[in-house]
Amino acid sequence: MIVQGCAPEPSEPYSGMTADYWKNQTIYDIVEPWTDRALDREKNWIPAYMDRDWTSVGSDHIYPGMYSRHIFSYSAAYLISGEQQYLDIASELTGHLLDHGWDDEYGLWYNELDNVGNPVDMDKGMFMQLYAVTGLSMYYAVTRDENVFNYIQNSIDLLEEYAWDHEYEGYINSLKRNLSIDDDNKRTTPQVAPVSGYLAYLYPILRDSSFLQMKQRGLDVVTRLMIDPETGWLLGSYDRNWQLNREASNRVNIGHNVEMVWLLLRLHLLTGDDIYKEQAQQLYDQLFEIAVHPETGAWYHWFELDNP
């Protein structure tokens, strides 16, 4: 099903198989209105929440992981459009993130800053870490800025040393500021986001086999330890040694399961290994059966495992 955006009506119907379809959505439907109505370039501030009328609501704080997703978006907008203004914005945001988001004493990225860039939550949750690195990785893919790559590599090295569970595998959920363990439970995002995030961009441009090996390791952990052998679904909540929290996992996130299909197919294309294609097909078949509205073709958000 094709969902049309708000760009000027084209002379021919939109087709998801044409480049203009995606360019129009990215630039005209998202980036232009966001830049005009949300981005404060003087303060380098981006609201975390806005209402329908483009009024900022809730906290005026900055979250480095979310902030870096805007670096990703403006870098991608430059690649898609060739318009220098988007790369200029990405560069300004990157400089602000490096100046304020990085913990110079212990390393890695603060969870939260106030609206002028002072840290207010200095812990290191994996969600914020992984998306901070992903945004910078897209910026590096565009610019080949070696200073930015140093932050990327330092982040990955510290996450490997302190957040990867060397006894039970997988990334833990969060670290304290000094990089000691805060929460050693295992969740979906810390395992999946490196594969769908920075590793998806660093390996194709650098062809460093260590990044491909990390992609394979990450998907191996997910398929072996997080996909329920009884139902075939990717479930989201485990303790450190991978005992399932059934109550917390009862709500199955469809987006994460669709994401796994995409990641397995990408790895099949990169390696030629048919096992990834077979795993993707198996998961997709059951997704299509249960997770798509039969009349509209839209994907549901989640379903209950014990009452699908």
N, C-alpha and C positions, 0 to 999 in steps of 0.2 A: 504494500500500500504506500503510495506517495503522499507525503504531507507537505503541502505548499506553505511557503513562508510569506513574508510581508514585502518582499521586493516588488518593484514595478512589474505589472503583468507582462510576461514574455509573449512574443508572437507565436511561439510553439509551446506545447505543453512541456512542463518540467519532466525530465527523465533522470532518475538516479544514476544512469550510466553515462551522464555527461558531466564534464568538469564544472560547467557554469552552475549546475544545480547546487553543488557543494560550495562553490565560491560565493554565490548569492546568499546562501544561508549564513555562511561564516561572516562575510563582510557587511552585508546590508541588514541582515536580521539581528545580528548579535554585536559585532565589534563596533560598528558606527553608533548605534544608539547608546551602547554602554559607555563609549568614550565621551559622547556628547553630554550624557546625563548623570553619570556615576563617577567617573574618574576625576579626582582632584590632583592635577599635575603639579600645582604649587606645593602642596603638602605631601605629595606622593602617597596619598591616602585613598584606599579603596574600601567602600562599605562592605561589611559582611552580610548585611540584610537590607533589602529595600522593599517597600510596598509597591502596589500596582502603579501608583502615581510617581514612582521614582523618588520617594522620600525615604531617607535613611531611618531605619527603626532599630531599636535595641542598642547593642554595644557599639561604640565608635573605636574599638580596639582593632589591632592588626594581627592577623594570624599568619605567620611566615609560610606555612604549608599552603594555605589558600592564596596568599599573596603571590607565591611562585607560580600558581596555576594561571595567574594573569600574565606573568612573564612568558609562560608557555603559549598562551593564546595570542599575545601580540607578536611573538616570534613566528608562530604559525601563520598569522594574518599577513606578515611581511612575505613569507614564502609563497603564499597563495596569490597575493596581489602585487608584489613588487613595490609597494608604496613605502617610502622611507620613513614616513611619520610613525608607522607601527614599530619599526625597528628602533627608532629613537625613543619611543615610550618604553619598549622592552629594556633598552639600555638604562634608562633612568630608574626604572623599577628594580633592575638587577643591582645597580649601585646602591640603592637604598636598602635592599635586602642584605647585601654583603656588609654594609656598614652597621646595621642594627640587629639583624636576625641571628648572626653567628655568635656563638659563645666563645670569646677569645681565650677564656681560661681553661675550659674543659673540652671544647669542641662541640660540634653539632648545633642544631637550630633550636632556639627557644620556642616554646609552645605559643606564646602570646606576648604582644607588645602593646603599649598604650598608643594613642593616636599621634604621638610625636616620635615614637620609636624606642621608648625605654621598656626593658623587659618587665613584665608583671607576672608571668608564669614561666619559670626557668627550667621546668622539667622538659623531658624529651620524649613525647609520645610518638609512636611509630607513624601514625597517620601524618603528622606534620613533617616528620623527617623525610618520608618517602616522597611526598609531593613537593617539598622544597627542592629535593634533588632532581625530580622529574622536570620541573619548570626550567631549572638551570641547564639541564641536559638538552632541552629543545633550543634554548638560547645558544648553547655551545655548538649545536648542530648548524646553526645559522652563521655564527660569527667566528668560530674556532678560537675563542678568547681563552688563552692558556691560563690566565688568572682564575677565570671561572671554572675551568676544568680542574684546577688544583683543589678548589672547594668541593667539587663533585667527588674527586678521588679520595680526599680526606674523609668526606662523609661516608662513603662506601667502606673504607678501611675501618673506621670507628664502629659502624654498624656491624661489620663482620666480627670485630673483636668483642664488642660488648652486648650487642642485641641478638646475635645468632646464638642459638642454644647448641653448644658443641656436644652436649650429652644426649639430648633427645631430638635434635634437629628443629628447624623452623625458627622464625624470629619471634621473640617475646613481644608483649604488647606495649610496654613503655619502660623508659629509663628515668632515673632521677637526674638532676642537673649534673652531678659528678659522675654520671654514667654507670652508677650502680643500678641494680635491678629494682624497678618499682612494681611492675606487674608482669609475672612470668607466664600468664595464660596465653593461649594461642588463639588468634582471631583470623578472619579471612583476609582483611586488608593488608596486614604486615606480610602475608605470604604471597598474595596475588599482585599487589601494587608494584613491587619491584619489576615483575615480569611484564606487566602491561604499561609500566612507566619508563623509568630511565633506561633499563636494559633493552627495551624495545627500540630505543633511539641510539644508544651508544654502540651497540654491536654492529648495526648496519653501516655506520659511518667510520668506525675505527677498525672493524674486523679483528678485534682482540678476542681470542678464543676464550679468555677467562670470563668475559661477559656472556658468551654463549653457554658456557658451563654453568654459570649462575642461573641463567634462564632455565636450563634443563633441571638443575637441582631444585629450583623453586617449584616447577610444575610436578616434579617427581614427589615432593613432599605433599603437595595438594592432592594429587591423584591417589597416592598411597595411604595418606593418613587423614584426609579431610572429606573425601567422598564416601558417603555411607554405603557399605557393601550391600545392605538390605534394600535400599531404595534407589541408589545410584545418584543421589543429589549431593551437591557440595553443601556441607553444613558449616556453621560459622563459629561455634564456641566450644573450646576444649581447654583442659587444664594443661599444665606444663608437659606432662608425659602422655598427652593425647587421649585422655579419657574424655569422652563426649559429655558435655553438659546438655542433656536432652531437653530440659525445659527452655534454656536460653536458645537452643537451636531449632525449636519447633516452628518458628517463623522462617521459612526458606526464602532467601533473597534471590529473586529471579535474575536481576541484573548481574549478580556475581556468577551465576551459572551460565548465562549467555556469554559473559566475559571469558569464562573458561573455554567455551567452544572456540572463540576467536583466538585465544592464546595457543591452544593446542594446534589449530590449523596453521597459525604463523610458524610454530616450531616445526611442523611437518614440512612447510615450504623451505625452511632454513636448513633442515637436516636430511630431508628425504625419507625419514623414518615413518613407516606407515602406521606404527602403533599410535602415534599422536592423532592421525586422521581417524583411526578407528574409535579412539576414545571420544573425540569430538563428535563423531556421527552418532554414537550411542547416547551421549548427553543431549545432543540437539533433538533427536527423535522424541525423547520423552518430554523435552521442553515444549516442542511444537504441539504435543498432544494435550498438555495440561496448562501451559502458561500463556496461551494466546486466546484472546476473546474470539469466539467462532464467527461472530457477525462483523465486528469492526476490524479485526486483524491486529488490534493493539495488544501490546504485551502487558500482562498484569505486573504489579510491583512485587508482590510476595504471595505465598499461600502457606497454610498451616500443614505441617508434615503429617499430623494425626487426623487431618480433615481436609484433604486436598480438593 
